[in-house]
């Protein structure tokens, strides 16, 4: 997801208007953390040990 101008303006308008209400701001922040970080982090990185077997390194 890239930051387009329209998204940044929309986020700024939200922050200047209803984003100033505490519980709405906290809820929106939790929603963003879930949508942008937690949901996408599953399966994104693979442990390096899956790419090779340790015994392959000892043969050299």
VEXSESE-121494 format. One record per residue: residue in three letters; x, y, z of N, C-alpha, C in turn; residue number from 1. Coordinates in pm, whole numbers, always signed. Each point is the difference from the previous one (the first is absolute). Layout:
% residues N
> ALA  X  Y  Z  X  Y  Z  X  Y  Z  NUM
...
% end
This chain:
% residues 60
> UNK  +85  -117  +0  -85  +117  +0  +89  +123  +0  1
> UNK  -16  +80  -101  +81  +121  -8  -78  +119  +53  2
> UNK  +72  +100  +40  -63  +121  +51  -26  +95  -116  3
> UNK  -122  +4  -43  -36  +93  -105  -41  +132  +64  4
> UNK  -5  +101  -79  -36  +133  +50  -140  +0  +59  5
> UNK  -93  -66  -65  -138  -1  +50  -10  -71  +136  6
> UNK  +75  -107  +19  -3  -70  +129  +58  +87  +110  7
> UNK  +109  +68  -30  +63  +85  +102  -90  +118  +36  8
> UNK  -67  +59  -99  -92  +110  +27  -119  -48  +82  9
> UNK  -51  -119  -34  -112  -56  +74  +38  -27  +145  10
> UNK  +118  -57  +22  +45  -26  +137  +19  +130  +77  11
> UNK  +54  +102  -66  +19  +130  +66  -133  +63  +38  12
> UNK  -98  -7  -89  -133  +54  +30  -65  -75  +115  13
> UNK  +18  -132  +2  -53  -78  +111  +63  +45  +132  14
> UNK  +134  +19  -1  +70  +41  +122  -44  +138  +47  15
> UNK  -32  +89  -92  -39  +136  +38  -145  +10  +44  16
> UNK  -82  -98  -38  -144  +7  +34  -34  -100  +110  17
> UNK  -54  -115  -36  -47  -95  +102  +113  -79  +64  18
> UNK  +121  +7  -56  +115  -69  +60  +44  +62  +131  19
> UNK  -51  +117  +32  +36  +65  +127  -79  -57  +118  20
> UNK  -106  -73  -27  -78  -65  +106  +79  -124  +43  21
> UNK  +32  -8  +128  +92  -100  +52  -33  -143  -36  22
> UNK  -119  -45  +30  -32  -141  -21  -8  -34  -148  23
> UNK  -35  +95  -83  -2  -25  -145  +143  -12  -52  24
> UNK  +89  +87  +49  +140  -5  -43  +66  -131  +42  25
> UNK  -28  -46  +120  +58  -126  +48  -53  -116  -82  26
> UNK  -129  -2  -25  -60  -106  -81  +53  -3  -142  27
> UNK  +16  +118  -59  +53  +10  -135  +145  -46  -5  28
> UNK  +78  +35  +102  +140  -43  +6  +9  -151  +11  29
> UNK  -85  -61  +84  -1  -146  +12  -40  -67  -130  30
> UNK  -96  +59  -69  -41  -51  -130  +115  +7  -101  31
> UNK  +72  +110  -2  +113  +13  -92  +111  -98  +32  32
> UNK  +30  -19  +128  +104  -96  +39  -40  -139  -44  33
> UNK  -124  -36  +19  -45  -133  -42  +5  -13  -151  34
> UNK  -48  +100  -72  -9  -10  -146  +137  +7  -67  35
> UNK  +89  +84  +51  +126  +23  -70  +116  -84  +52  36
> UNK  -7  -45  +125  +115  -71  +56  -33  -146  +30  37
> UNK  -98  -23  +85  -25  -136  +47  -56  -90  -109  38
> UNK  -92  +49  -78  -62  -84  -102  +100  -38  -108  39
> UNK  +89  +90  -36  +95  -26  -107  +126  -71  +45  40
> UNK  +26  -2  +129  +125  -59  +46  -3  -153  +1  41
> UNK  -116  -59  -6  -10  -145  +2  +50  -57  -133  42
> UNK  +103  -82  +7  +52  -64  -119  +85  +91  -87  43
> UNK  +32  +116  +46  +77  +92  -83  +147  -38  -2  44
> UNK  +54  -40  +113  +140  -35  +9  +13  -148  +31  45
> UNK  +99  -59  -62  +24  -143  +20  +135  -14  +70  46
> UNK  +7  -89  +94  +126  -23  +70  +105  -47  -99  47
> UNK  +123  +46  +15  +106  -34  -95  +35  -148  +3  48
> UNK  -28  -68  +108  +33  -142  +8  -83  -83  -96  49
> UNK  -106  +55  -55  -80  -75  -96  +66  -3  -138  50
> UNK  +94  +85  -26  +60  +9  -133  +112  -101  -19  51
> UNK  +57  -51  +105  +108  -97  -12  +0  -90  +122  52
> UNK  +73  -108  -12  +16  -95  +109  +140  +21  +56  53
> UNK  +14  -3  +132  +129  +26  +63  +108  -98  -48  54
> UNK  -38  -121  -32  +98  -99  -46  +60  +40  -135  55
> UNK  -72  +76  -81  +55  +47  -128  +118  +95  +22  56
> UNK  +0  +73  +109  +110  +91  +28  +126  -73  +43  57
> UNK  -13  -115  +65  +115  -77  +49  +73  -72  -112  58
> UNK  -63  -24  -114  +63  -72  -111  +110  +81  -64  59
> UNK  -2  +128  +10  +99  +84  -68  +125  +6  +76  60
% end
